[in-house]
Amino acid sequence: MDEPRLPASSLPTLRQLQFLTALRSEGSFVAAADAVGVTQPTLSAGIKELEAALGVILVERGRAGATLTSAGEEAAVRAAQALSEVEELVRTVKAAGKPFAGNFRLGAIPTIAPFLLPRALPLLKQRFPSIKLQLREDLTSRLVEGLRARTLDAAVIALPYAAPGIETAPVAEDEFLFLCPTGHKLAERNDLAPEHLKSEDVLLLEDGHCLREHTLSVCGATPGRRSSEVSATSLHTLVQMVAGGLGVTLLPKIAAEAGAAAGAHVSIRPFAEPVYGRSIGVAWREGSPRADEARTLAKLLREEIFASPARAP
């Protein structure tokens, strides 16, 4: 049997939910009021009205600021989810029947974003002039959480990446190249292979970057392989570490083509047999109303960026 509906007078307004989530984020009435563009008394009154409607204290007020009670924390989490659903409802209705109409929130991992997006975004804007892109660069795990939380519509990530509730479309295989200091002995080999790195200090990105795992998947099976204890926070830093003689590494071809090692005292060499350490793909939330647009994005990248003569094998 269905539960009886609550009377409208006991339901919070969207504005009250915005006030509560802002208070949770900012930690004070003054800062929260400023974040949502109202006066402090207005926000305070809105919170009191919300407490009255729900019949529970949500906020403990003190000189040190505002602290949510356990009920307030639960309410704020659910309020954020509800507001996200309402925002998606508005976006979906506005974009009905119009691909990439309005805001499209796109994420990309740091080892792809600066090398692919400058080529892809002008093309996307040309094909869909009404698109309003909101970009976010972050680690794969956080981008996936953004897809699940509906704060992102699609993300360009490295595959394979298994995540429940997330669908993906492959775009291209990204070849790995060997990066070493200028004059390094391996730079002269014509039969270069991953096993030749077993006596080298292989530099990696820090934990959390999927490229670290992809590099290890290429080099890790080599018996006796050495791995440097030093790690980098970005590909550009990694290149400079190699230039400084701290070790060698693998560089994605997409980064090399975009000039990631330009000006550095390094040598970039392909392996005798091409090494493909990762796939580039587009991910989106299963059941998302923007799923078709995510697939369109993957198709555009596949056919217009990676099928160009510069990328042809």
C-alpha positions as CSV (number, residue, x, y, z in Angstrom):
1,M,0.0,0.0,0.0
2,D,1.4,3.4,-1.0
3,E,2.4,5.7,1.8
4,P,0.2,8.9,2.2
5,R,1.6,12.0,0.6
6,L,3.0,14.6,2.8
7,P,1.1,17.9,2.9
8,A,2.7,20.6,0.7
9,S,3.2,22.8,3.8
10,S,5.7,20.3,5.2
11,L,7.8,20.0,2.0
12,P,10.9,22.1,1.8
13,T,11.4,24.6,-1.0
14,L,14.3,24.4,-3.4
15,R,15.6,27.7,-2.0
16,Q,15.7,26.2,1.5
17,L,17.6,23.2,0.2
18,Q,20.1,25.5,-1.5
19,F,20.5,27.4,1.8
20,L,21.2,24.2,3.7
21,T,23.7,22.8,1.2
22,A,25.5,26.2,1.1
23,L,25.7,26.3,4.9
24,R,27.2,22.8,4.9
25,S,29.8,23.8,2.4
26,E,30.7,27.2,3.9
27,G,30.4,26.6,7.6
28,S,28.9,29.9,8.5
29,F,25.7,31.9,7.9
30,V,27.6,34.9,6.5
31,A,29.7,32.9,4.0
32,A,26.7,30.7,3.0
33,A,24.5,33.8,2.4
34,D,27.2,35.3,0.2
35,A,27.6,32.1,-1.8
36,V,23.9,32.0,-2.7
37,G,23.5,35.7,-3.1
38,V,21.1,36.6,-0.2
39,T,21.5,38.5,3.0
40,Q,22.4,36.7,6.2
41,P,19.0,37.3,7.9
42,T,17.3,35.9,4.8
43,L,19.3,32.7,4.9
44,S,18.9,32.4,8.6
45,A,15.2,32.8,8.3
46,G,15.1,30.2,5.5
47,I,16.9,27.6,7.7
48,K,14.5,28.2,10.6
49,E,11.5,27.8,8.3
50,L,13.1,24.5,7.0
51,E,13.6,23.3,10.6
52,A,10.0,24.2,11.5
53,A,8.7,22.3,8.4
54,L,10.7,19.2,9.2
55,G,10.2,19.4,12.9
56,V,13.9,18.9,13.7
57,I,16.9,21.0,14.6
58,L,19.3,21.0,11.6
59,V,21.9,23.5,12.7
60,E,23.8,24.3,15.9
61,R,24.6,27.9,16.0
62,G,27.6,29.2,17.9
63,R,30.4,31.8,18.0
64,A,32.6,29.5,16.0
65,G,30.1,29.3,13.2
66,A,27.4,26.9,12.2
67,T,27.6,23.1,12.7
68,L,25.1,20.7,11.2
69,T,23.5,18.2,13.5
70,S,23.4,14.6,12.5
71,A,19.9,15.2,11.1
72,G,21.2,18.3,9.4
73,E,24.0,16.3,7.7
74,E,21.6,13.7,6.5
75,A,19.2,16.4,5.2
76,A,22.1,18.3,3.5
77,V,23.3,15.2,1.6
78,R,19.8,14.4,0.4
79,A,19.2,18.0,-0.5
80,A,22.3,18.0,-2.7
81,Q,21.0,14.9,-4.5
82,A,17.6,16.5,-4.9
83,L,19.0,19.7,-6.3
84,S,21.2,17.8,-8.7
85,E,18.1,15.9,-10.0
86,V,16.2,19.1,-10.5
87,E,19.1,20.6,-12.4
88,E,19.3,17.6,-14.6
89,L,15.5,17.8,-15.2
90,V,15.9,21.4,-16.4
91,R,18.8,20.6,-18.6
92,T,17.1,17.5,-20.1
93,V,13.9,19.4,-20.9
94,K,15.8,22.4,-22.5
95,A,18.0,20.1,-24.5
96,A,15.2,17.7,-25.7
97,G,15.8,16.9,-29.3
98,K,18.8,19.2,-29.6
99,P,22.2,17.5,-29.3
100,F,24.7,19.4,-27.2
101,A,22.2,22.2,-26.5
102,G,23.0,24.2,-23.4
103,N,25.6,23.2,-20.9
104,F,27.6,20.0,-21.4
105,R,29.8,19.1,-18.5
106,L,32.9,17.3,-19.8
107,G,35.7,15.8,-17.7
108,A,39.1,14.5,-18.8
109,I,42.1,13.0,-17.1
110,P,45.3,15.1,-16.8
111,T,47.3,12.8,-19.1
112,I,44.8,13.4,-21.9
113,A,43.1,16.7,-21.3
114,P,45.9,19.2,-22.3
115,F,46.9,17.2,-25.4
116,L,43.5,16.2,-26.8
117,L,41.0,18.9,-25.8
118,P,42.8,21.8,-27.6
119,R,42.2,19.9,-30.9
120,A,38.8,18.5,-30.1
121,L,37.0,21.4,-28.6
122,P,37.1,23.8,-31.6
123,L,35.7,21.0,-33.7
124,L,33.0,20.3,-31.2
125,K,32.1,24.0,-31.1
126,Q,32.1,24.2,-34.9
127,R,29.7,21.2,-35.2
128,F,27.4,22.2,-32.4
129,P,27.5,26.0,-32.1
130,S,25.0,26.2,-29.3
131,I,27.1,24.0,-26.9
132,K,28.3,25.6,-23.7
133,L,31.1,23.5,-22.4
134,Q,32.0,23.2,-18.7
135,L,35.4,21.4,-18.4
136,R,36.9,19.6,-15.4
137,E,40.3,17.9,-15.3
138,D,40.7,15.3,-12.6
139,L,41.7,11.8,-11.8
140,T,39.7,8.9,-13.3
141,S,38.1,7.8,-10.0
142,R,36.8,11.3,-9.2
143,L,35.5,11.8,-12.8
144,V,33.6,8.5,-12.5
145,E,32.1,9.7,-9.2
146,G,31.1,12.9,-11.0
147,L,29.3,10.9,-13.6
148,R,27.5,8.9,-11.0
149,A,26.6,12.0,-9.0
150,R,25.3,13.7,-12.2
151,T,27.8,16.5,-11.9
152,L,29.4,15.4,-15.2
153,D,27.7,14.4,-18.5
154,A,30.7,12.6,-20.0
155,A,34.4,12.1,-19.4
156,V,37.4,11.3,-21.5
157,I,39.4,8.6,-19.7
158,A,41.8,5.8,-20.3
159,L,40.4,2.3,-20.8
160,P,39.9,-0.3,-19.7
161,Y,38.2,1.0,-16.6
162,A,35.5,-1.2,-15.0
163,A,33.0,0.7,-12.9
164,P,29.4,-0.4,-12.1
165,G,26.8,1.8,-13.7
166,I,29.3,3.4,-16.2
167,E,29.2,2.8,-19.9
168,T,32.2,3.5,-22.2
169,A,33.0,3.8,-25.9
170,P,36.6,3.3,-27.1
171,V,38.0,6.1,-29.3
172,A,41.6,5.1,-30.1
173,E,44.6,3.1,-29.0
174,D,47.4,5.4,-27.7
175,E,50.9,4.2,-28.5
176,F,53.6,4.5,-25.8
177,L,57.0,5.9,-26.8
178,F,60.3,5.6,-24.9
179,L,61.5,8.8,-23.3
180,C,65.1,9.1,-22.1
181,P,67.7,11.8,-21.5
182,T,69.6,13.1,-24.6
183,G,72.5,10.8,-25.4
184,H,71.1,7.8,-23.4
185,K,72.4,4.5,-24.6
186,L,69.0,3.1,-25.5
187,A,68.2,6.0,-27.8
188,E,70.4,4.4,-30.4
189,R,68.9,1.0,-30.4
190,N,66.9,-0.1,-33.5
191,D,65.4,-3.1,-31.8
192,L,64.1,-1.2,-28.7
193,A,61.7,-3.3,-26.6
194,P,60.2,-3.0,-23.1
195,E,62.6,-5.7,-21.7
196,H,65.5,-3.3,-22.4
197,L,64.2,-1.1,-19.6
198,K,64.8,-3.8,-16.9
199,S,68.1,-2.2,-15.9
200,E,66.7,1.4,-16.0
201,D,65.1,3.5,-13.3
202,V,61.6,3.8,-14.7
203,L,59.9,7.0,-13.6
204,L,56.2,7.0,-12.9
205,L,53.4,9.4,-12.1
206,E,52.2,9.4,-8.5
207,D,49.5,7.0,-7.2
208,G,46.1,7.8,-8.5
209,H,47.1,8.4,-12.1
210,C,46.0,5.6,-14.3
211,L,49.0,6.2,-16.6
212,R,51.1,4.9,-13.7
213,E,49.3,1.6,-13.8
214,H,49.4,1.5,-17.6
215,T,53.2,2.1,-17.6
216,L,53.6,-0.7,-15.0
217,S,51.5,-3.0,-17.2
218,V,54.0,-2.5,-20.0
219,C,57.2,-2.7,-18.0
220,G,56.1,-4.6,-14.9
221,A,56.2,-8.1,-16.4
222,T,59.9,-7.7,-17.2
223,P,61.9,-9.7,-14.7
224,G,64.2,-7.6,-12.7
225,R,62.6,-4.3,-13.7
226,R,63.6,-1.4,-11.6
227,S,61.2,1.4,-10.6
228,S,62.4,4.7,-9.2
229,E,61.2,5.8,-5.8
230,V,60.6,9.3,-7.2
231,S,57.2,10.0,-8.7
232,A,55.8,13.0,-10.6
233,T,52.5,14.9,-10.3
234,S,52.1,15.5,-14.1
235,L,53.5,14.5,-17.4
236,H,55.3,17.8,-17.9
237,T,57.0,17.2,-14.5
238,L,57.9,13.7,-15.6
239,V,59.5,15.0,-18.8
240,Q,61.7,17.4,-16.8
241,M,62.7,14.7,-14.4
242,V,63.9,12.6,-17.4
243,A,65.7,15.6,-18.8
244,G,67.4,16.0,-15.5
245,G,68.8,12.5,-15.7
246,L,66.7,10.9,-12.9
247,G,65.6,8.0,-15.1
248,V,63.5,7.0,-18.2
249,T,59.8,6.6,-18.7
250,L,57.1,5.9,-21.3
251,L,55.3,8.9,-22.9
252,P,51.9,8.5,-24.6
253,K,52.1,9.4,-28.3
254,I,49.2,11.8,-28.0
255,A,51.3,13.8,-25.5
256,A,54.4,13.7,-27.6
257,E,52.5,14.9,-30.7
258,A,51.2,17.8,-28.7
259,G,54.7,18.9,-27.7
260,A,54.8,17.7,-24.1
261,A,58.6,17.2,-24.4
262,A,59.3,20.3,-26.6
263,G,62.4,22.1,-25.5
264,A,63.5,19.5,-23.0
265,H,66.8,17.7,-23.4
266,V,65.3,14.3,-24.1
267,S,65.0,11.7,-26.8
268,I,61.7,10.2,-27.8
269,R,61.9,6.8,-29.6
270,P,59.3,4.3,-30.7
271,F,59.7,0.7,-29.8
272,A,60.6,-1.7,-32.6
273,E,57.2,-3.3,-32.2
274,P,54.6,-0.6,-31.3
275,V,53.5,-0.7,-27.7
276,Y,49.9,0.2,-27.0
277,G,49.6,0.7,-23.3
278,R,46.1,2.2,-23.1
279,S,42.9,3.0,-25.0
280,I,41.4,6.4,-25.0
281,G,37.6,6.4,-24.5
282,V,34.5,8.3,-23.5
283,A,32.6,7.3,-20.4
284,W,29.1,8.3,-19.2
285,R,26.5,7.2,-16.6
286,E,24.3,4.3,-17.6
287,G,20.8,5.6,-18.4
288,S,22.0,9.2,-18.6
289,P,19.8,11.4,-20.9
290,R,23.1,12.7,-22.4
291,A,24.2,9.1,-23.4
292,D,23.6,9.7,-27.1
293,E,25.7,12.9,-26.9
294,A,28.5,11.0,-25.2
295,R,28.5,8.5,-28.0
296,T,28.5,11.3,-30.6
297,L,31.5,12.8,-28.8
298,A,33.3,9.4,-29.0
299,K,32.4,9.1,-32.7
300,L,33.7,12.6,-33.5
301,L,37.0,12.0,-31.7
302,R,37.4,8.6,-33.4
303,E,36.7,9.8,-36.9
304,E,37.8,13.4,-36.9
305,I,40.8,13.5,-34.5
306,F,42.4,10.0,-34.4
307,A,41.6,9.1,-38.0
308,S,43.4,12.1,-39.4
309,P,46.6,11.5,-41.4
310,A,48.8,12.6,-38.4
311,R,47.4,9.7,-36.4
312,A,47.4,7.1,-39.1
313,P,49.7,4.1,-38.5
